[in-house]
Each structure stands twice: as structure tokens, then as C-alpha cells.
């Protein structure tokens, strides 16, 4: 482990860069910058060097997952809408060489039926959903526990 801690990626899919203004009744009022701050701050406390990224591009997400697999970098991922249909992203995530935790701000099972299917859940270490931005904090704590074992 480096002086900064173990490297961890927090990857976010489409529209998550609009947190704070996008449907606050569903996604809360915390901005994307607030999410980044919360993840990096808690990450430091847990001994992680957290790198938070967001993309609206499926290809970029796949490249990041390949990068994580090649570097044995743990991933916390909120795939956004890619969750429900991106088999290419699922196949990239399946190549993981470190834990991968799926995260959702809302509870997909309380929303539209198309959101009830996750193509990534079956290859993830686990899923945390429905706790708002707190889902990320819970995932970081779960990752810390998993890496201790």
C-alpha cells in the first residue's frame, strides 16, 4: 500500500454528473462535487486513495473497467442507466481482478420496472442501493471490510 493508501475507483455512469439538480426528489440535493468530496474524505479515513470519475460514454466506462482489471484496482460503480442494458460494460466488469461493488442512490426495485434488472449485479461482489449518497459511504466501508479479509 502506498503512503496515500490503496487506490480505489468510484465510477459513475450517465447523468450522475448532474447530481444536485437532477430529480432531487429521487437523487437528493447533494451535488456531484459533494459526492466526490464525501467519497475522497471517507476514503482517506479508510486508507484509500479514491479517484471519482463520471462519464456519459459507455466506451469510456469500459476502458476504465479494463484499467481497473489490469491494475487490480477495486471498483465502486454506479453504472446509471448502463445498469439495465450494457452487456459490454458487464463483460468488462466481469474481468475484474479486485472487488467490485455496485451502487445505486435510489432503490431500483421501487421504481419503473425496467430498472429492476441489473446486468452487473451477478458479477459484482455486492450491491448497495436505496440509501441516497450514503450508498457510496456504505460501499466504501464494505470494501474496506472485504479487503481486510
C-alpha positions, 0 to 999 in steps of 0.5 A: 500500500502506498503512503496515500493508501490503496487506490480505489475507483468510484465510477459513475455512469450517465447523468450522475454528473448532474447530481444536485439538480437532477430529480432531487426528489429521487437523487437528493440535493447533494451535488456531484462535487459533494459526492466526490468530496464525501467519497475522497474524505471517507476514503482517506479515513479508510486508507484509500486513495479514491479517484471519482470519475463520471462519464456519459460514454459507455466506451469510456466506462469500459476502458476504465473497467479494463484499467481497473482489471489490469491494475487490480484496482477495486471498483465502486460503480454506479453504472446509471442507466448502463445498469439495465442494458450494457452487456459490454460494460458487464463483460468488462466488469466481469474481468475484474481482478479486485472487488467490485461493488455496485451502487445505486442512490435510489432503490431500483426495485421501487421504481419503473420496472425496467430498472429492476434488472441489473446486468452487473449485479451477478458479477459484482461482489455486492450491491448497495442501493436505496440509501441516497449518497450514503450508498457510496459511504456504505460501499466504501466501508464494505470494501474496506471490510472485504479487503481486510479479509 
